[in-house]
Amino acid sequence: MLLLKAQFFKGLGKQLFGQRNFILRLSFNEIRVRAAKFAADYANATYEKGETQTFYNDFFGIFGVERRSVARYEEHVKKLDNRSGFIDLFWPKVLLVEQKSTGRDLVKAGTQAGEYFDALKEADRPRFQLLCDFQTFQLLDRDTREETAFALADLPKHVEKFGFIMGMEKRSFKDQDPVNIEAAELVGHLHDALEAGGYSGHKLEVFLTRLVFCLFADDTGIFEPRDIFLEFLETRTNIDGSDMGPLLTQLFEVLDTPEDQRQVNLDEDLARFPYVNGSLFSDAIRTPAFNSAMRERLIEAAQFNWSGISPAIFGSLFQSVMNKEERRKAGAHYTTEKNIMKVIGPLFLDGLRAEFETIRARKTGRKKLFQAFHDKLAKLTFMDPACGCGNFLIITYRELRLLEIDLLRELNPKGQLNLDALILSRIDVDQFYGIEFAEFPARIAETAMWMMDHIMNAQLSLIFGQVFLRIPLRKSPSIKHGDALELDWATLLPPTQCSYIIGNPPFVGAKYQSELQRSQVRQIADLGKSGGTLDFVAAWFLKAGAYGKGAGVPFAFVSTNSIVQGEQVAQLWPSLFEKYKLEISFAHQTFAWGSEARGKAAVHVVVLGLEPAATARSVRRLFSYPDIKGDPIETQHTAI
Ligand SMILES: C[S@@+](CC[C@H](N)C(=O)[O-])C[C@H]1O[C@@H](n2cnc3c(N)ncnc32)[C@H](O)[C@@H]1O
C-alpha cells in the first residue's frame, strides 16, 4: 500500500511539475526557514477578501512552487442544491482551500468545503482540504482521515505535512507522550531482540548508537527529505529481515563516505543519504542478522517521530530500560534537568547570564563588550569525568547556545543576517569533554551532543532566516571511554585549558564497594592500607582537586550527603581545604533525588561547588530545603 502511494505521488510530482522541478525540490531545512519568515510576515493578517491571494502566492512560494502554475482562485462550482459557490483556492485532484477572516468559524468553513467537494467531478476531487483563517490552519487528508491543526507561528514545525505541494508522500507519525520514554523503549526492544539472537557487546552498542543517530536524522532534517531511512527500511528490505543487516552495513558505509568519493553507480536510494563524518560510522563492525520480528522492531522505531526527543535525557532512559541490575552496579542514577541546573547554574551559568545582562543594560560600548563576551563563550571548556550519556554536557551546551542566540540577536537586532550564520555561531561541541566507564553511554553521549548541536542549529536557522547545518560533522566532543579514577585527566584536557568540571559521579558506600573500587578510593584519598569509609564519589572530589590545583579549575558535583556527615568529613575535607586549597563556593543542602527513569533511585543528595581559595567569590550561595522534596530557599554568605 505504502509503495503504491509513493509511486502515485512520484507520478503526480512528475505530472505536475515535470522531472526538472521535482529534482530541484527545496530541502525541508530551507523550507522551515522560509516558513518562519512567512509566519512573521503574516502575523497580523486577518482579512479574507483583502489578503487571501497574496497569502497563498507566498505560501506556495515557501515550497518553491509558483501558485499560478498549479492552483487557481475563486473556482466556480455549482453545489448539489443548485446554488453557486466559489472555492477560495482550488488545485484539481490535490488541494481545496476554504479561507476565512481571522476569528470566523472554521467548523462552518469545513461544512462549506464539504459541499464544494461533493459538487466537484469525481476525477477532480482533491485529496487535501485546508481550512484557514490566516492565524490557524486545519489540514485534512481525505485518504487517511488524518487532521492536523496548528497556529501560523507553528508552521515551520509542520511543513512536512505540505510535502504534497512538492509532489511528496506524506506520512503520519505517532506523537506519544512522553516521547523520550517511548523512543527509548522502542530502541530497547530492538536491543533485546538483537541480544537474544546472539549479537551483543561492543558491536551491538556501536550498531544501536548508529541506528539512534539515523532515526533522529530521519526526522530532523539531517537526512533530506524526511523519512528516507524509513522508506529505505520499508521498501528495500525483505519482509523476512534476511537482508536487513547487510543493507544497513552498506548504508553506514555510504554515510561515512564523502559524496564526491562515492561510486558513480551507487544505488540511488543510498546515494540520497548525506556524508555524516564525525567517525560515527567509520569502524567496521560485524553485520547483525535480522529476522522478520527484528525488522518490524526497527521499522516501528523509525515510524516514531524522533523530532521531539530530548538528547539530554533520551540516552539515560535508554540505559535504564536495558538492565536494572547493571544500572545499580554502575551507580548510574540518571540526573534530571532540574538537578543539572542546580550544578551548572551557580557554578557558571548564572554568572554568564548576569554578565550578559550587564552588557545589555549599558547605553554605550555594547558592541565591543558583546564581541569580547562572545570570544569568552567560544573559549570555555567543560569536563564531566563520569558523564554517562552526557546529559550535563548536553544541557550545558544547549544553555551556552541559547545564550549565544540572545547575544547574536543583540548584535543583529533586525533578525536577518548578511553573514553566514555558520561564522556567527562560535560555540561548538569540541568545547566538551567527558569520561565514562561504560562504552555504550560514552558512545551515546557523543552522538547525543551532535543531536543537540543539530537542534540548536535548526533553532538558529529559524531565527535568522538562513539554513545553518553542520553536516558533515566537522567537530566532535571528546568522550573518553575509560576509568576516570585510573586515567590522568590532563591527557584528555590539560587543566590550564579546562574552565569547569561538572557531573554526578557514582555513589557507592564503603560497604558496597568492590575490592578495586575500595583500593582506588584509598589510594586517591591517601588513606594507607587501613581504615577509610569514604564513599566512592569522594574519589572524584579528590581527583578534581588534584587536577585543578595550580590551574584553579572550579568544579561542582552532585553527591550523596554522606560525605558531609559523620566520619567521612575528617577523611575528605582536610585534603580539599588544605592540600588542594579549595573553598566551597555554593552548596545545595540535602534534598530528595528525583529521576524520570524507571526504578527511581531512593537517595538524598547534596550539590557542592568548590573553587580555589585564592580566587574564590566573595558571596557564597547556600540553597536549603525546608521540604526536601520541594524547592530550595537561597541565602547568601561570606563563607560556607
Ligand atoms: C550517577 S551516573 C551519572 C551519569 C549521568 N550524568 C546521568 O545523570 O545519567 C554515574 C556515571 O559514572 C559512570 N562511572 C562509574 N564508575 C566510573 C569510573 N570509574 N570512571 C568513569 N565513569 C564511571 C557510570 O557508568 C555512570 O554512567
The ligand as a Gaussian input file, in Angstrom:
#p B3LYP/6-31G(d) Opt

LIG

0 1
 C       25.375000       8.700000      38.570000
 S       25.789000       8.334000      36.912000
 C       25.638000       9.870000      36.197000
 C       25.663000       9.815000      34.726000
 C       24.909000      10.935000      34.037000
 N       25.426000      12.209000      34.360000
 C       23.427000      10.848000      34.369000
 O       22.902000      11.676000      35.080000
 O       22.793000       9.913000      33.859000
 C       27.485000       7.991000      37.090000
 C       28.172000       7.525000      35.826000
 O       29.524000       7.245000      36.173000
 C       29.964000       6.113000      35.467000
 N       31.117000       5.542000      36.180000
 C       31.105000       4.677000      37.209000
 N       32.365000       4.411000      37.585000
 C       33.183000       5.127000      36.781000
 C       34.572000       5.272000      36.643000
 N       35.388000       4.634000      37.465000
 N       35.060000       6.095000      35.697000
 C       34.229000       6.763000      34.866000
 N       32.902000       6.672000      34.937000
 C       32.372000       5.866000      35.874000
 C       28.744000       5.209000      35.428000
 O       28.841000       4.281000      34.373000
 C       27.623000       6.221000      35.248000
 O       27.360000       6.417000      33.887000

